[in-house]
Amino acid sequence: MTGIIIHGAMGAMGRAVAELAEKDEQVKIVAGIDRETGSGGAFPIYSSLEECDREADVVVDFSTAGAVDGLLKSCVKKGLPLVLCTTGLSEEQLAAVDEAAKRIPILRSGNMSLGINLLLRLVEEAAGVLLAADFDPEIVEMHHRRKLDAPSGTAIMLAEAVGRAVDGTYETCLDRHERRQSRPKKEIGIQSVRGGTIVGEHDVIFAGPDELIEIRHVAYSRAVFANGALQAAKALTKRGPGLCTMKDIIE
């Protein structure tokens, strides 16, 4: 059985992971980390991983970018594998992730959904054909009003998938409101919508001469992300130090 510590246990995603874990006989939540300490029901909650004295096999993180620095240091110190699901990390933090991965296994993904990770393959394949045929790539992502980062980590992953098909020759554009010019040829536009309780919607649009192709993913509940995180946690305990993604898990 895989013992899991949830970092960000009292957040919406942390609760979703805990709820789904109760139905999985292969995992057990041994502790949670959150600013709201006390009890998560079946497991205790600590204010930091440093203070947690429970034995575990892996940490699953759904917290905030500001909490990741301390998390990385504690995971390295305790030798704990880390499933890092928090998005909106700075370049300095990403460099710290790379450095920590030299010591422990880390899986970092902007989206834990199996469907999204399959979508990345489809988008890269489509871009390889359509951009050569004069199609313009655009990405529209929608999330709930409480989401802190924009664009979403998933939108960035999708833009990177498009870019891989053309060897990185396209540039990402997040804002056009100050421009007074037609759309540059080698551009990937990303638009972010925030409102209500939208779990997550991503549309990749390829607009060509007289036709349009749209590839879409809609998450109807957080369970799709929680399930992916649990599958990643179980798989990561079998890996050595290094940085991997969901692509490495599902292949």
Salt bridges, closest charged atoms under 4 A:
ASP24 OD2 - LYS234 NZ 2.87
GLU50 OE2 - LYS77 NZ 2.64
ASP61 OD1 - HIS7 ND1 2.71
GLU99 OE1 - LYS102 NZ 3.15
GLU124 OE1 - ARG164 NE 3.19
ASP134 OD1 - LYS185 NZ 2.40
ASP136 OD1 - ARG183 NH1 3.47
GLU138 OE2 - ARG176 NH2 2.62
GLU138 OE2 - ARG183 NH2 2.70
GLU141 OE1 - HIS143 ND1 2.75
GLU141 OE1 - ARG194 NH1 2.79
ASP149 OD1 - LYS147 NZ 3.14
ASP175 OD1 - HIS177 ND1 2.71
GLU178 OE2 - HIS177 NE2 3.69
GLU187 OE2 - ARG176 NH2 2.89
GLU187 OE1 - ARG179 NH1 2.85
GLU201 OE1 - ARG216 NH2 2.58
ASP203 OD2 - ARG216 NE 3.01
